[in-house]
Amino acid sequence: MDIALADGERINFGAVAPEIDDLLQQGVAAYRRDRAAADRLFRQALSINPGELAPYYCLYKIHTYMGSLDFAADIATEGLKEAVKQAGWPDDIREWPEATHAQDGPGRFALYTLKALSFIELRRGNQEAAREYLDLLSKKDPYGSVGWKVVEELADRTA
């Protein structure tokens, strides 16, 4: 998903409460002209319901784009913890189930966010952490359903 779509287009955030969806849509629209407003709207959505995963995604995505990598990593980590809790998975990533097919819901979000964290760590210059996440993804998502292989290619080029 591209966070900045053409005017009038809406992003499908899935089954989120209407008030959360409205804030997220406003944040997406605001991102192109006022990143601070987008950040406020996404944070507001998250504060209304910290169990909603989409605001975490929006926040870590825009902060990665803006180069606020420490915050992006922190919010991605928070979102990852929430997704893991919702999926009913263990806290230890090594104990997560292997994704033998494309998943939906919090499990997919957790895997996707782990991919995002690998990218964020690459951007932060932390090859070791990025490789650790990619290694875990190779075991937990061997078919690459969340697109982590693209990040692995980037890591290979920057090594």
C-alpha positions as a printed Julia matrix, in Angstrom:
159×3 Matrix{Float64}:
   0.0     0.0    0.0
   1.26    3.46  -0.87
   0.48    5.86   1.94
  -0.17    8.81  -0.4
  -2.88    8.08  -2.94
  -4.52   10.41  -5.42
  -7.21   12.73  -4.09
 -10.5    10.99  -3.45
  -9.05    7.48  -3.33
  -9.51    5.47  -0.17
  -7.33    2.78   1.3
  -8.95   -0.42   2.47
  -7.75   -0.8    6.04
  -9.98   -3.81   6.54
 -12.56   -4.19   9.26
 -11.78   -1.13  11.36
 -14.25    0.99  13.26
 -15.64    3.84  11.12
 -14.12    6.56  13.34
 -10.69    4.91  13.07
 -11.07    4.52   9.31
 -12.01    8.18   8.96
  -8.92    9.28  10.9
  -6.67    7.0    8.86
  -8.16    8.22   5.57
  -7.68   11.83   6.69
  -4.1    11.03   7.68
  -3.35    9.47   4.3
  -4.77   12.53   2.54
  -2.87   14.91   4.84
   0.46   13.12   4.39
   1.08   14.69   0.98
   0.76   18.27   2.22
   1.18   18.2    6.01
   3.15   15.33   7.49
   2.75   16.61  11.04
  -1.04   16.57  10.64
  -0.86   13.03   9.24
   1.19   11.96  12.24
  -1.34   13.53  14.64
  -4.27   11.83  12.91
  -2.58    8.41  12.95
  -1.63    8.85  16.61
  -5.18    9.88  17.42
  -6.51    6.73  15.73
  -4.06    4.63  17.72
  -5.0     6.32  21.0
  -8.7     5.58  20.43
  -7.99    1.88  20.05
  -4.44    0.6   20.66
  -5.62   -2.85  19.57
  -6.24   -1.65  16.04
  -3.23   -2.62  13.89
  -3.65   -0.25  10.94
  -2.56    2.91  12.83
   0.72    1.23  13.77
   1.31    0.48  10.11
   0.53    4.04   9.05
   2.82    5.48  11.69
   5.81    3.26  11.02
   5.38    3.67   7.29
   5.34    7.48   7.27
   8.14    7.75   9.81
  10.28    5.42   7.74
   9.59    7.6    4.68
  10.44   10.72   6.67
  13.66    9.23   8.02
  12.47    9.16  11.64
  13.86    5.66  11.9
  14.11    5.41  15.67
  10.43    6.25  16.08
   9.52    3.99  13.14
  11.33    1.09  14.81
   9.68    1.79  18.17
   6.15    1.99  16.78
   6.71   -1.05  14.54
   7.88   -2.98  17.61
   4.75   -1.93  19.52
   2.56   -2.96  16.58
   4.4    -6.26  16.32
   3.76   -7.01  19.99
   0.06   -6.22  19.58
  -0.24   -8.41  16.47
   1.55  -11.3   18.19
  -0.81  -11.01  21.15
  -3.85  -10.97  18.86
  -2.54  -13.93  16.84
  -2.03  -15.89  20.05
   1.63  -16.47  19.2
   4.5   -16.73  21.69
   6.53  -13.59  22.38
   9.69  -15.36  21.17
   9.75  -15.03  17.38
  11.68  -18.28  17.06
   8.63  -20.06  18.46
   6.15  -18.56  15.99
   4.44  -21.05  13.68
   5.73  -21.39  10.15
   3.47  -19.72   7.62
   2.87  -22.46   5.09
   0.54  -20.22   3.11
  -0.38  -16.56   2.86
  -2.05  -15.5    6.08
  -4.55  -12.84   6.94
  -5.18  -10.91  10.11
  -2.75  -10.35  12.96
  -0.39  -13.17  11.95
   0.18  -11.61   8.55
   0.55   -8.2   10.16
   3.21   -9.6   12.5
   5.19  -11.09   9.61
   4.8    -7.94   7.52
   5.93   -5.79  10.43
   8.96   -8.0   10.97
   9.79   -7.35   7.31
   9.36   -3.62   7.94
  11.69   -3.83  10.92
  14.32   -5.53   8.77
  14.07   -2.66   6.29
  14.19   -0.02   9.04
  17.29   -1.67  10.51
  18.93   -1.69   7.09
  18.21    2.03   6.75
  19.66    2.6   10.22
  22.85    0.87   9.09
  22.3    -2.08  11.39
  23.01   -4.96   8.99
  23.25   -7.51  11.79
  19.74   -6.84  13.13
  18.31   -6.68   9.61
  19.89  -10.06   8.78
  18.58  -11.54  12.01
  15.03  -10.51  11.13
  15.43  -11.76   7.56
  16.74  -15.09   8.8
  13.7   -15.46  11.04
  11.41  -14.53   8.16
  13.04  -17.16   5.96
  11.99  -19.74   8.53
   8.57  -18.36   9.47
   7.51  -17.25   5.98
   9.54  -19.51   3.67
   7.42  -18.64   0.63
   7.93  -14.91   1.08
   4.23  -14.12   1.28
   4.88  -10.73   2.93
   7.57   -9.7    0.44
  10.61   -9.95   2.7
  12.76  -11.29  -0.15
  12.88   -7.78  -1.64
  14.43   -6.51   1.58
  16.87   -9.42   1.52
  17.96   -8.38  -1.98
  18.52   -4.84  -0.7
  20.54   -6.22   2.21
  22.65   -8.26  -0.2
  23.39   -5.16  -2.28
  24.33   -3.06   0.73
  26.54   -5.71   2.35
